[in-house]
Amino acid sequence: MSAVRIIAYAAAAILLLFGVLFVWAGFTETPTPSWILAGLVQVGISFALIWFASRRRAEPGQTEIIQKIDLSGKVNLERLTCRNCGGALTTDNIKMVAGAPVVSCPYCNTSYQLTEEPKW
């Protein structure tokens, strides 16, 4: 965890503590609306700090790659079967390895590259 996140969480914990104390102190025998408002603002800021600190960011040196595949023609995954044993395959059995779709059969543990046959 980065130092910025640790500082943000610590600051949020302190603000949350004091915010709750201010709200609690505002409800005494003679209610003090300014203390209640100050406490609610501090609690709100603490939750905002927690939200910003918990957002997932890419670590330095790492790049997140999202690959979307547009298949040409109709693809019926219900009829996708293993070449080796004929077992039914699902989308969970297809992984991208080095830019090519690879099928791993859960029944016979065979792995092979998925090839698309021409439609004509």
N, CA, C and O atoms as a GROMACS GRO file, in nm:
protein
  480
    1MET      N    1   0.085  -0.116   0.000
    1MET     CA    2   0.000   0.000   0.000
    1MET      C    3   0.090   0.123   0.000
    1MET      O    4   0.192   0.127   0.070
    2SER      N    5   0.053   0.224  -0.079
    2SER     CA    6   0.137   0.343  -0.092
    2SER      C    7   0.124   0.432   0.032
    2SER      O    8   0.029   0.420   0.110
    3ALA      N    9   0.220   0.520   0.046
    3ALA     CA   10   0.223   0.610   0.162
    3ALA      C   11   0.106   0.708   0.158
    3ALA      O   12   0.054   0.747   0.263
    4VAL      N   13   0.064   0.747   0.038
    4VAL     CA   14  -0.049   0.841   0.026
    4VAL      C   15  -0.177   0.776   0.078
    4VAL      O   16  -0.256   0.841   0.146
    5ARG      N   17  -0.196   0.650   0.047
    5ARG     CA   18  -0.315   0.580   0.095
    5ARG      C   19  -0.314   0.566   0.247
    5ARG      O   20  -0.417   0.582   0.312
    6ILE      N   21  -0.198   0.536   0.303
    6ILE     CA   22  -0.187   0.522   0.448
    6ILE      C   23  -0.219   0.654   0.517
    6ILE      O   24  -0.291   0.656   0.617
    7ILE      N   25  -0.165   0.764   0.463
    7ILE     CA   26  -0.192   0.895   0.520
    7ILE      C   27  -0.341   0.929   0.508
    7ILE      O   28  -0.401   0.983   0.600
    8ALA      N   29  -0.400   0.897   0.392
    8ALA     CA   30  -0.543   0.927   0.372
    8ALA      C   31  -0.630   0.848   0.469
    8ALA      O   32  -0.724   0.902   0.526
    9TYR      N   33  -0.598   0.719   0.489
    9TYR     CA   34  -0.676   0.639   0.584
    9TYR      C   35  -0.658   0.690   0.728
    9TYR      O   36  -0.755   0.692   0.805
   10ALA      N   37  -0.537   0.730   0.765
   10ALA     CA   38  -0.513   0.781   0.900
   10ALA      C   39  -0.589   0.912   0.921
   10ALA      O   40  -0.651   0.932   1.025
   11ALA      N   41  -0.584   1.001   0.822
   11ALA     CA   42  -0.656   1.127   0.834
   11ALA      C   43  -0.806   1.104   0.840
   11ALA      O   44  -0.877   1.172   0.914
   12ALA      N   45  -0.855   1.007   0.763
   12ALA     CA   46  -0.998   0.975   0.766
   12ALA      C   47  -1.039   0.921   0.902
   12ALA      O   48  -1.146   0.954   0.952
   13ALA      N   49  -0.955   0.838   0.962
   13ALA     CA   50  -0.987   0.783   1.094
   13ALA      C   51  -0.992   0.894   1.199
   13ALA      O   52  -1.081   0.894   1.284
   14ILE      N   53  -0.898   0.987   1.193
   14ILE     CA   54  -0.897   1.098   1.290
   14ILE      C   55  -1.019   1.187   1.270
   14ILE      O   56  -1.086   1.224   1.367
   15LEU      N   57  -1.049   1.221   1.144
   15LEU     CA   58  -1.167   1.304   1.117
   15LEU      C   59  -1.296   1.235   1.158
   15LEU      O   60  -1.388   1.299   1.209
   16LEU      N   61  -1.304   1.105   1.136
   16LEU     CA   62  -1.424   1.030   1.174
   16LEU      C   63  -1.440   1.031   1.326
   16LEU      O   64  -1.551   1.051   1.377
   17LEU      N   65  -1.331   1.009   1.397
   17LEU     CA   66  -1.336   1.010   1.543
   17LEU      C   67  -1.384   1.145   1.596
   17LEU      O   68  -1.478   1.152   1.676
   18PHE      N   69  -1.319   1.253   1.549
   18PHE     CA   70  -1.359   1.385   1.597
   18PHE      C   71  -1.498   1.424   1.548
   18PHE      O   72  -1.571   1.495   1.618
   19GLY      N   73  -1.536   1.381   1.429
   19GLY     CA   74  -1.670   1.410   1.381
   19GLY      C   75  -1.776   1.347   1.467
   19GLY      O   76  -1.877   1.411   1.499
   20VAL      N   77  -1.755   1.222   1.504
   20VAL     CA   78  -1.851   1.154   1.592
   20VAL      C   79  -1.855   1.222   1.729
   20VAL      O   80  -1.962   1.238   1.787
   21LEU      N   81  -1.739   1.260   1.779
   21LEU     CA   82  -1.736   1.329   1.908
   21LEU      C   83  -1.809   1.464   1.902
   21LEU      O   84  -1.880   1.499   1.996
   22PHE      N   85  -1.791   1.538   1.794
   22PHE     CA   86  -1.861   1.666   1.780
   22PHE      C   87  -2.012   1.645   1.773
   22PHE      O   88  -2.088   1.718   1.837
   23VAL      N   89  -2.056   1.546   1.696
   23VAL     CA   90  -2.200   1.520   1.687
   23VAL      C   91  -2.254   1.479   1.823
   23VAL      O   92  -2.360   1.524   1.866
   24TRP      N   93  -2.181   1.393   1.891
   24TRP     CA   94  -2.223   1.347   2.024
   24TRP      C   95  -2.230   1.463   2.123
   24TRP      O   96  -2.323   1.474   2.203
   25ALA      N   97  -2.130   1.550   2.117
   25ALA     CA   98  -2.127   1.666   2.208
   25ALA      C   99  -2.237   1.765   2.174
   25ALA      O  100  -2.280   1.842   2.260
   26GLY      N  101  -2.281   1.766   2.052
   26GLY     CA  102  -2.387   1.858   2.013
   26GLY      C  103  -2.522   1.822   2.072
   26GLY      O  104  -2.609   1.908   2.081
   27PHE      N  105  -2.541   1.699   2.112
   27PHE     CA  106  -2.668   1.654   2.170
   27PHE      C  107  -2.658   1.649   2.323
   27PHE      O  108  -2.681   1.544   2.384
   28THR      N  109  -2.625   1.760   2.383
   28THR     CA  110  -2.620   1.768   2.530
   28THR      C  111  -2.753   1.826   2.578
   28THR      O  112  -2.850   1.830   2.503
   29GLU      N  113  -2.757   1.870   2.704
   29GLU     CA  114  -2.880   1.925   2.759
   29GLU      C  115  -2.927   2.046   2.679
   29GLU      O  116  -3.047   2.067   2.659
   30THR      N  117  -2.832   2.125   2.634
   30THR     CA  118  -2.865   2.238   2.546
   30THR      C  119  -2.803   2.209   2.410
   30THR      O  120  -2.684   2.233   2.390
   31PRO      N  121  -2.881   2.157   2.316
   31PRO     CA  122  -2.826   2.119   2.184
   31PRO      C  123  -2.756   2.236   2.115
   31PRO      O  124  -2.803   2.350   2.118
   32THR      N  125  -2.642   2.205   2.054
   32THR     CA  126  -2.562   2.304   1.982
   32THR      C  127  -2.558   2.265   1.835
   32THR      O  128  -2.481   2.177   1.797
   33PRO      N  129  -2.641   2.330   1.751
   33PRO     CA  130  -2.646   2.292   1.609
   33PRO      C  131  -2.513   2.312   1.536
   33PRO      O  132  -2.483   2.237   1.444
   34SER      N  133  -2.434   2.411   1.575
   34SER     CA  134  -2.307   2.433   1.506
   34SER      C  135  -2.210   2.317   1.530
   34SER      O  136  -2.133   2.282   1.440
   35TRP      N  137  -2.212   2.258   1.647
   35TRP     CA  138  -2.125   2.143   1.675
   35TRP      C  139  -2.172   2.021   1.596
   35TRP      O  140  -2.091   1.944   1.544
   36ILE      N  141  -2.304   2.006   1.587
   36ILE     CA  142  -2.358   1.892   1.511
   36ILE      C  143  -2.321   1.908   1.364
   36ILE      O  144  -2.280   1.811   1.300
   37LEU      N  145  -2.336   2.027   1.310
   37LEU     CA  146  -2.302   2.053   1.170
   37LEU      C  147  -2.153   2.030   1.145
   37LEU      O  148  -2.115   1.969   1.045
   38ALA      N  149  -2.068   2.080   1.235
   38ALA     CA  150  -1.923   2.060   1.220
   38ALA      C  151  -1.888   1.912   1.224
   38ALA      O  152  -1.802   1.867   1.148
   39GLY      N  153  -1.953   1.837   1.310
   39GLY     CA  154  -1.928   1.693   1.319
   39GLY      C  155  -1.972   1.620   1.194
   39GLY      O  156  -1.901   1.531   1.146
   40LEU      N  157  -2.088   1.657   1.140
   40LEU     CA  158  -2.136   1.592   1.017
   40LEU      C  159  -2.046   1.624   0.898
   40LEU      O  160  -2.025   1.538   0.812
   41VAL      N  161  -1.994   1.746   0.892
   41VAL     CA  162  -1.900   1.781   0.785
   41VAL      C  163  -1.773   1.698   0.796
   41VAL      O  164  -1.722   1.648   0.696
   42GLN      N  165  -1.722   1.682   0.917
   42GLN     CA  166  -1.601   1.602   0.936
   42GLN      C  167  -1.624   1.455   0.901
   42GLN      O  168  -1.538   1.392   0.840
   43VAL      N  169  -1.739   1.401   0.937
   43VAL     CA  170  -1.771   1.262   0.902
   43VAL      C  171  -1.781   1.249   0.751
   43VAL      O  172  -1.732   1.151   0.694
   44GLY      N  173  -1.843   1.345   0.684
   44GLY     CA  174  -1.854   1.342   0.538
   44GLY      C  175  -1.718   1.347   0.472
   44GLY      O  176  -1.692   1.273   0.377
   45ILE      N  177  -1.630   1.435   0.521
   45ILE     CA  178  -1.495   1.444   0.464
   45ILE      C  179  -1.419   1.314   0.486
   45ILE      O  180  -1.344   1.271   0.399
   46SER      N  181  -1.438   1.252   0.602
   46SER     CA  182  -1.366   1.126   0.629
   46SER      C  183  -1.412   1.016   0.533
   46SER      O  184  -1.330   0.939   0.484
   47PHE      N  185  -1.543   1.008   0.507
   47PHE     CA  186  -1.591   0.907   0.412
   47PHE      C  187  -1.542   0.936   0.270
   47PHE      O  188  -1.513   0.843   0.195
   48ALA      N  189  -1.532   1.063   0.234
   48ALA     CA  190  -1.478   1.099   0.102
   48ALA      C  191  -1.331   1.058   0.092
   48ALA      O  192  -1.288   1.007  -0.012
   49LEU      N  193  -1.254   1.079   0.198
   49LEU     CA  194  -1.113   1.036   0.198
   49LEU      C  195  -1.101   0.885   0.185
   49LEU      O  196  -1.015   0.836   0.111
   50ILE      N  197  -1.185   0.812   0.255
   50ILE     CA  198  -1.182   0.665   0.246
   50ILE      C  199  -1.215   0.622   0.104
   50ILE      O  200  -1.152   0.531   0.051
   51TRP      N  201  -1.314   0.686   0.043
   51TRP     CA  202  -1.353   0.648  -0.094
   51TRP      C  203  -1.239   0.676  -0.192
   51TRP      O  204  -1.208   0.591  -0.275
   52PHE      N  205  -1.176   0.795  -0.182
   52PHE     CA  206  -1.067   0.827  -0.272
   52PHE      C  207  -0.946   0.737  -0.250
   52PHE      O  208  -0.879   0.699  -0.346
   53ALA      N  209  -0.917   0.702  -0.126
   53ALA     CA  210  -0.801   0.617  -0.098
   53ALA      C  211  -0.824   0.473  -0.142
   53ALA      O  212  -0.728   0.403  -0.174
   54SER      N  213  -0.948   0.428  -0.142
   54SER     CA  214  -0.974   0.288  -0.176
   54SER      C  215  -0.990   0.264  -0.325
   54SER      O  216  -0.998   0.150  -0.369
   55ARG      N  217  -0.996   0.372  -0.404
   55ARG     CA  218  -1.007   0.354  -0.549
   55ARG      C  219  -0.882   0.284  -0.599
   55ARG      O  220  -0.771   0.315  -0.558
   56ARG      N  221  -0.903   0.188  -0.688
   56ARG     CA  222  -0.790   0.109  -0.739
   56ARG      C  223  -0.719   0.187  -0.848
   56ARG      O  224  -0.779   0.230  -0.947
   57ARG      N  225  -0.591   0.205  -0.828
   57ARG     CA  226  -0.509   0.271  -0.928
   57ARG      C  227  -0.399   0.175  -0.970
   57ARG      O  228  -0.355   0.091  -0.891
   58ALA      N  229  -0.355   0.190  -1.092
   58ALA     CA  230  -0.246   0.106  -1.141
   58ALA      C  231  -0.117   0.145  -1.069
   58ALA      O  232  -0.086   0.263  -1.054
   59GLU      N  233  -0.045   0.045  -1.025
   59GLU     CA  234   0.083   0.069  -0.959
   59GLU      C  235   0.183   0.119  -1.063
   59GLU      O  236   0.168   0.089  -1.182
   60PRO      N  237   0.283   0.194  -1.022
   60PRO     CA  238   0.384   0.242  -1.116
   60PRO      C  239   0.450   0.125  -1.188
   60PRO      O  240   0.491   0.027  -1.125
   61GLY      N  241   0.462   0.135  -1.318
   61GLY     CA  242   0.524   0.029  -1.397
   61GLY      C  243   0.425  -0.075  -1.447
   61GLY      O  244   0.462  -0.162  -1.525
   62GLN      N  245   0.299  -0.068  -1.404
   62GLN     CA  246   0.199  -0.163  -1.449
   62GLN      C  247   0.100  -0.092  -1.540
   62GLN      O  248   0.065   0.024  -1.518
   63THR      N  249   0.055  -0.162  -1.641
   63THR     CA  250  -0.042  -0.109  -1.734
   63THR      C  251  -0.159  -0.205  -1.740
   63THR      O  252  -0.140  -0.326  -1.756
   64GLU      N  253  -0.279  -0.152  -1.728
   64GLU     CA  254  -0.398  -0.236  -1.738
   64GLU      C  255  -0.444  -0.238  -1.882
   64GLU      O  256  -0.467  -0.133  -1.942
   65ILE      N  257  -0.458  -0.357  -1.938
   65ILE     CA  258  -0.498  -0.374  -2.077
   65ILE      C  259  -0.633  -0.442  -2.080
   65ILE      O  260  -0.651  -0.549  -2.021
   66ILE      N  261  -0.728  -0.381  -2.148
   66ILE     CA  262  -0.859  -0.440  -2.169
   66ILE      C  263  -0.871  -0.474  -2.316
   66ILE      O  264  -0.861  -0.387  -2.402
   67GLN      N  265  -0.894  -0.601  -2.344
   67GLN     CA  266  -0.902  -0.645  -2.482
   67GLN      C  267  -1.044  -0.690  -2.511
   67GLN      O  268  -1.098  -0.777  -2.442
   68LYS      N  269  -1.104  -0.631  -2.612
   68LYS     CA  270  -1.238  -0.669  -2.654
   68LYS      C  271  -1.227  -0.737  -2.789
   68LYS      O  272  -1.157  -0.690  -2.879
   69ILE      N  273  -1.296  -0.848  -2.802
   69ILE     CA  274  -1.288  -0.926  -2.924
   69ILE      C  275  -1.420  -0.915  -2.998
   69ILE      O  276  -1.526  -0.941  -2.942
   70ASP      N  277  -1.412  -0.876  -3.125
   70ASP     CA  278  -1.530  -0.868  -3.209
   70ASP      C  279  -1.523  -0.987  -3.306
   70ASP      O  280  -1.438  -0.990  -3.395
   71LEU      N  281  -1.611  -1.083  -3.287
   71LEU     CA  282  -1.611  -1.202  -3.371
   71LEU      C  283  -1.693  -1.177  -3.497
   71LEU      O  284  -1.800  -1.117  -3.492
   72SER      N  285  -1.640  -1.224  -3.608
   72SER     CA  286  -1.713  -1.207  -3.734
   72SER      C  287  -1.812  -1.322  -3.750
   72SER      O  288  -1.778  -1.438  -3.724
   73GLY      N  289  -1.929  -1.290  -3.791
   73GLY     CA  290  -2.029  -1.393  -3.811
   73GLY      C  291  -2.094  -1.435  -3.682
   73GLY      O  292  -2.064  -1.382  -3.575
   74LYS      N  293  -2.183  -1.532  -3.693
   74LYS     CA  294  -2.253  -1.582  -3.575
   74LYS      C  295  -2.168  -1.688  -3.506
   74LYS      O  296  -2.106  -1.773  -3.570
   75VAL      N  297  -2.166  -1.681  -3.376
   75VAL     CA  298  -2.092  -1.778  -3.297
   75VAL      C  299  -2.191  -1.840  -3.199
   75VAL      O  300  -2.251  -1.770  -3.118
   76ASN      N  301  -2.206  -1.969  -3.206
   76ASN     CA  302  -2.293  -2.041  -3.114
   76ASN      C  303  -2.207  -2.113  -3.013
   76ASN      O  304  -2.155  -2.221  -3.040
   77LEU      N  305  -2.191  -2.054  -2.896
   77LEU     CA  306  -2.106  -2.115  -2.795
   77LEU      C  307  -2.169  -2.238  -2.733
   77LEU      O  308  -2.100  -2.319  -2.670
   78GLU      N  309  -2.300  -2.254  -2.749
   78GLU     CA  310  -2.364  -2.374  -2.694
   78GLU      C  311  -2.314  -2.500  -2.766
   78GLU      O  312  -2.317  -2.610  -2.709
   79ARG      N  313  -2.268  -2.484  -2.889
   79ARG     CA  314  -2.223  -2.600  -2.966
   79ARG      C  315  -2.072  -2.612  -2.974
   79ARG      O  316  -2.021  -2.694  -3.051
   80LEU      N  317  -1.999  -2.532  -2.898
   80LEU     CA  318  -1.854  -2.541  -2.899
   80LEU      C  319  -1.813  -2.665  -2.820
   80LEU      O  320  -1.844  -2.678  -2.701
   81THR      N  321  -1.743  -2.756  -2.888
   81THR     CA  322  -1.702  -2.881  -2.823
   81THR      C  323  -1.551  -2.900  -2.838
   81THR      O  324  -1.488  -2.843  -2.927
   82CYS      N  325  -1.496  -2.980  -2.752
   82CYS     CA  326  -1.353  -3.011  -2.753
   82CYS      C  327  -1.320  -3.097  -2.875
   82CYS      O  328  -1.393  -3.190  -2.909
   83ARG      N  329  -1.208  -3.064  -2.941
   83ARG     CA  330  -1.163  -3.144  -3.056
   83ARG      C  331  -1.122  -3.286  -3.014
   83ARG      O  332  -1.139  -3.380  -3.090
   84ASN      N  333  -1.070  -3.299  -2.894
   84ASN     CA  334  -1.015  -3.427  -2.850
   84ASN      C  335  -1.122  -3.522  -2.796
   84ASN      O  336  -1.131  -3.637  -2.840
   85CYS      N  337  -1.205  -3.474  -2.701
   85CYS     CA  338  -1.299  -3.565  -2.636
   85CYS      C  339  -1.445  -3.534  -2.669
   85CYS      O  340  -1.533  -3.616  -2.640
   86GLY      N  341  -1.474  -3.418  -2.730
   86GLY     CA  342  -1.611  -3.384  -2.764
   86GLY      C  343  -1.689  -3.324  -2.648
   86GLY      O  344  -1.811  -3.308  -2.659
   87GLY      N  345  -1.624  -3.290  -2.538
   87GLY     CA  346  -1.692  -3.231  -2.423
   87GLY      C  347  -1.740  -3.090  -2.452
   87GLY      O  348  -1.677  -3.017  -2.529
   88ALA      N  349  -1.850  -3.052  -2.390
   88ALA     CA  350  -1.906  -2.919  -2.410
   88ALA      C  351  -1.817  -2.814  -2.343
   88ALA      O  352  -1.773  -2.832  -2.230
   89LEU      N  353  -1.791  -2.703  -2.414
   89LEU     CA  354  -1.706  -2.596  -2.364
   89LEU      C  355  -1.788  -2.468  -2.347
   89LEU      O  356  -1.887  -2.447  -2.416
   90THR      N  357  -1.745  -2.384  -2.254
   90THR     CA  358  -1.810  -2.255  -2.230
   90THR      C  359  -1.707  -2.144  -2.251
   90THR      O  360  -1.591  -2.170  -2.282
   91THR      N  361  -1.752  -2.020  -2.234
   91THR     CA  362  -1.660  -1.907  -2.249
   91THR      C  363  -1.553  -1.906  -2.140
   91THR      O  364  -1.447  -1.846  -2.160
   92ASP      N  365  -1.577  -1.970  -2.028
   92ASP     CA  366  -1.477  -1.977  -1.921
   92ASP      C  367  -1.357  -2.062  -1.961
   92ASP      O  368  -1.250  -2.050  -1.902
   93ASN      N  369  -1.375  -2.148  -2.061
   93ASN     CA  370  -1.268  -2.236  -2.106
   93ASN      C  371  -1.178  -2.172  -2.211
   93ASN      O  372  -1.081  -2.233  -2.254
   94ILE      N  373  -1.208  -2.048  -2.253
   94ILE     CA  374  -1.130  -1.980  -2.355
   94ILE      C  375  -1.052  -1.867  -2.288
   94ILE      O  376  -1.111  -1.780  -2.223
   95LYS      N  377  -0.922  -1.868  -2.305
   95LYS     CA  378  -0.833  -1.764  -2.250
   95LYS      C  379  -0.747  -1.709  -2.363
   95LYS      O  380  -0.718  -1.778  -2.460
   96MET      N  381  -0.706  -1.582  -2.347
   96MET     CA  382  -0.616  -1.521  -2.445
   96MET      C  383  -0.473  -1.544  -2.399
   96MET      O  384  -0.435  -1.502  -2.289
   97VAL      N  385  -0.392  -1.609  -2.482
   97VAL     CA  386  -0.252  -1.635  -2.452
   97VAL      C  387  -0.170  -1.581  -2.569
   97VAL      O  388  -0.184  -1.629  -2.682
   98ALA      N  389  -0.086  -1.483  -2.542
   98ALA     CA  390   0.000  -1.421  -2.644
   98ALA      C  391  -0.082  -1.371  -2.763
   98ALA      O  392  -0.037  -1.381  -2.877
   99GLY      N  393  -0.201  -1.318  -2.736
   99GLY     CA  394  -0.283  -1.259  -2.841
   99GLY      C  395  -0.367  -1.357  -2.920
   99GLY      O  396  -0.435  -1.317  -3.014
  100ALA      N  397  -0.365  -1.484  -2.884
  100ALA     CA  398  -0.443  -1.585  -2.956
  100ALA      C  399  -0.538  -1.654  -2.859
  100ALA      O  400  -0.500  -1.681  -2.744
  101PRO      N  401  -0.661  -1.684  -2.902
  101PRO     CA  402  -0.754  -1.755  -2.814
  101PRO      C  403  -0.714  -1.902  -2.801
  101PRO      O  404  -0.696  -1.974  -2.900
  102VAL      N  405  -0.700  -1.945  -2.675
  102VAL     CA  406  -0.661  -2.084  -2.646
  102VAL      C  407  -0.772  -2.148  -2.566
  102VAL      O  408  -0.820  -2.093  -2.467
  103VAL      N  409  -0.813  -2.268  -2.610
  103VAL     CA  410  -0.919  -2.343  -2.543
  103VAL      C  411  -0.855  -2.446  -2.452
  103VAL      O  412  -0.764  -2.518  -2.493
  104SER      N  413  -0.903  -2.454  -2.327
  104SER     CA  414  -0.858  -2.556  -2.233
  104SER      C  415  -0.979  -2.640  -2.195
  104SER      O  416  -1.074  -2.589  -2.136
  105CYS      N  417  -0.975  -2.767  -2.227
  105CYS     CA  418  -1.087  -2.857  -2.198
  105CYS      C  419  -1.080  -2.901  -2.052
  105CYS      O  420  -0.977  -2.952  -2.009
  106PRO      N  421  -1.189  -2.883  -1.975
  106PRO     CA  422  -1.188  -2.925  -1.835
  106PRO      C  423  -1.203  -3.076  -1.818
  106PRO      O  424  -1.180  -3.129  -1.710
  107TYR      N  425  -1.241  -3.145  -1.925
  107TYR     CA  426  -1.264  -3.290  -1.915
  107TYR      C  427  -1.138  -3.372  -1.942
  107TYR      O  428  -1.104  -3.462  -1.866
  108CYS      N  429  -1.068  -3.339  -2.052
  108CYS     CA  430  -0.949  -3.418  -2.087
  108CYS      C  431  -0.819  -3.340  -2.070
  108CYS      O  432  -0.712  -3.391  -2.102
  109ASN      N  433  -0.827  -3.215  -2.020
  109ASN     CA  434  -0.712  -3.129  -1.996
  109ASN      C  435  -0.629  -3.100  -2.121
  109ASN      O  436  -0.508  -3.079  -2.112
  110THR      N  437  -0.693  -3.100  -2.237
  110THR     CA  438  -0.626  -3.067  -2.362
  110THR      C  439  -0.634  -2.917  -2.384
  110THR      O  440  -0.738  -2.856  -2.359
  111SER      N  441  -0.525  -2.858  -2.433
  111SER     CA  442  -0.524  -2.716  -2.469
  111SER      C  443  -0.484  -2.703  -2.614
  111SER      O  444  -0.390  -2.767  -2.660
  112TYR      N  445  -0.557  -2.619  -2.686
  112TYR     CA  446  -0.525  -2.594  -2.826
  112TYR      C  447  -0.572  -2.456  -2.864
  112TYR      O  448  -0.660  -2.398  -2.800
  113GLN      N  449  -0.512  -2.403  -2.972
  113GLN     CA  450  -0.547  -2.270  -3.018
  113GLN      C  451  -0.676  -2.276  -3.098
  113GLN      O  452  -0.693  -2.363  -3.184
  114LEU      N  453  -0.766  -2.184  -3.070
  114LEU     CA  454  -0.894  -2.178  -3.139
  114LEU      C  455  -0.872  -2.110  -3.274
  114LEU      O  456  -0.818  -1.999  -3.280
  115THR      N  457  -0.912  -2.176  -3.380
  115THR     CA  458  -0.899  -2.119  -3.514
  115THR      C  459  -1.038  -2.096  -3.571
  115THR      O  460  -1.131  -2.174  -3.547
  116GLU      N  461  -1.051  -1.988  -3.646
  116GLU     CA  462  -1.179  -1.957  -3.707
  116GLU      C  463  -1.175  -2.003  -3.852
  116GLU      O  464  -1.089  -1.962  -3.931
  117GLU      N  465  -1.269  -2.087  -3.886
  117GLU     CA  466  -1.278  -2.138  -4.023
  117GLU      C  467  -1.350  -2.034  -4.109
  117GLU      O  468  -1.437  -1.963  -4.059
  118PRO      N  469  -1.316  -2.025  -4.235
  118PRO     CA  470  -1.386  -1.933  -4.325
  118PRO      C  471  -1.535  -1.968  -4.334
  118PRO      O  472  -1.572  -2.085  -4.325
  119LYS      N  473  -1.619  -1.868  -4.351
  119LYS     CA  474  -1.764  -1.889  -4.354
  119LYS      C  475  -1.814  -1.926  -4.494
  119LYS      O  476  -1.931  -1.962  -4.507
  120TRP      N  477  -1.732  -1.919  -4.596
  120TRP     CA  478  -1.779  -1.950  -4.731
  120TRP      C  479  -1.746  -2.090  -4.773
  120TRP      O  480  -1.779  -2.130  -4.884
   0.00000   0.00000   0.00000
